[in-house]
Amino acid sequence: MKKYEVIVTPEAEAGIVAAFRYIHDRSPQSASKWLRALYSKIFTLESFPRRCSIAREQEYFEEELRQLIFKSHRIIFQIEEKASVVRVLYIVHARQRAVGEREEDCYGQAEQDSE
């Protein structure tokens, strides 16, 4: 079975820190459990990362982006096959706008739908 090296980028780390702080402000014990479980989930990407679906951000980027769902967050990553690397790019709340999506993309579609 092929193993991938999992690299968490600084952008993803920033998302993790922001989410951790938000949770910690409400429940310090829950935040610690959440953080441990998140990293456990991220490191499952060492095996079979293609099991995960294509991320909705795909339309804004040239490279293939995939996502792994963890509770209320999405772990967005890309696979570098030749190097056997999974690069975690972003950690975002599931309700957040897609990375790369502009605000007018969201509202423009809503306005068209209501016509």
TIKOLFI-32692 format. One line per 5 residues: for each residue x, y, z of C-alpha. Coordinates in Angstrom, 3 decimals, always signed. Example, Ala and Ser with C-alpha at 12.3 -4.5 7.8 and 13.67 -1.06 7.14 Angstrom:
REM TIKOLFI-32692
+12.300/-4.500/+7.800 | +13.670/-1.060/+7.140
REM end
This chain:
REM TIKOLFI-32692
+0.000/+0.000/+0.000 | +1.366/+3.398/-1.016 | +1.954/+5.880/+1.818 | +1.850/+9.623/+1.342 | +3.675/+12.251/+3.342
+1.108/+14.688/+4.746 | +2.208/+18.325/+4.866 | +0.043/+20.939/+6.578 | +0.694/+24.352/+5.002 | +0.928/+27.605/+6.977
-2.449/+28.665/+5.518 | -4.045/+25.478/+6.828 | -2.362/+25.969/+10.210 | -3.849/+29.471/+10.367 | -7.305/+28.000/+9.763
-6.726/+25.423/+12.473 | -5.610/+28.077/+14.962 | -8.622/+30.286/+14.187 | -11.062/+27.392/+14.606 | -9.330/+26.206/+17.777
-9.524/+29.673/+19.325 | -13.197/+29.989/+18.458 | -13.984/+26.629/+20.056 | -11.649/+27.261/+23.003 | -13.436/+30.522/+23.879
-16.621/+28.519/+24.312 | -15.281/+25.253/+25.733 | -11.560/+24.727/+26.454 | -11.940/+20.969/+26.994 | -13.840/+20.548/+23.735
-11.196/+22.536/+21.870 | -8.399/+20.207/+22.954 | -10.392/+17.118/+21.963 | -11.343/+18.747/+18.664 | -7.704/+19.554/+17.857
-6.470/+16.024/+18.573 | -9.260/+14.506/+16.518 | -8.657/+16.939/+13.643 | -4.987/+15.982/+13.366 | -5.907/+12.290/+13.559
-8.309/+12.829/+10.675 | -5.737/+14.795/+8.652 | -3.176/+12.036/+8.992 | -5.599/+9.432/+7.631 | -4.668/+11.050/+4.299
-1.415/+9.061/+4.421 | -3.427/+6.227/+2.875 | -5.871/+6.417/-0.029 | -6.327/+10.213/-0.242 | -8.250/+9.773/-3.518
-11.125/+8.323/-1.484 | -12.115/+11.924/-0.774 | -14.400/+13.950/-3.003 | -13.423/+16.831/-5.252 | -13.599/+20.123/-3.321
-16.050/+22.788/-4.442 | -13.035/+25.126/-4.777 | -11.961/+23.095/-7.810 | -13.569/+25.543/-10.234 | -11.310/+28.358/-8.959
-7.983/+26.492/-9.250 | -6.157/+24.661/-12.023 | -4.850/+21.806/-9.877 | -7.153/+19.113/-8.540 | -8.374/+19.879/-5.030
-10.049/+17.354/-2.782 | -11.766/+17.634/+0.568 | -12.087/+15.563/+3.684 | -14.951/+16.408/+6.006 | -14.263/+16.688/+9.723
-17.253/+17.611/+11.880 | -18.231/+21.137/+10.760 | -14.995/+21.761/+8.839 | -13.569/+20.843/+5.467 | -9.930/+19.844/+5.039
-8.946/+20.973/+1.551 | -5.889/+19.339/+0.029 | -4.070/+18.417/-3.142 | -2.240/+15.225/-4.003 | +1.220/+15.325/-5.555
+1.443/+11.784/-6.935 | +5.050/+11.847/-8.151 | +6.348/+13.018/-4.769 | +3.842/+10.893/-2.787 | +2.762/+14.015/-0.908
-0.620/+15.220/+0.306 | -0.518/+18.952/+0.883 | -3.254/+20.258/+3.209 | -3.990/+23.744/+1.902 | -6.913/+25.038/+3.939
-9.123/+24.177/+6.887 | -12.446/+25.980/+6.542 | -15.813/+25.864/+8.227 | -18.307/+24.106/+5.992 | -20.531/+27.204/+5.879
-17.743/+29.495/+4.677 | -17.609/+30.619/+1.104 | -15.410/+28.377/-1.039 | -11.752/+29.392/-1.117 | -11.320/+31.528/-4.243
-15.031/+32.290/-4.525 | -15.858/+35.974/-4.675 | -18.701/+37.499/-2.708 | -20.437/+38.588/-5.901 | -20.358/+34.972/-7.115
-22.559/+34.038/-4.151 | -24.935/+36.967/-4.273 | -25.106/+37.130/-8.036 | -26.330/+33.544/-8.171 | -28.923/+34.175/-5.449
-30.260/+37.175/-7.365 | -30.501/+35.143/-10.578 | -32.308/+32.339/-8.739 | -34.950/+34.719/-7.382 | -35.840/+36.112/-10.823
REM end
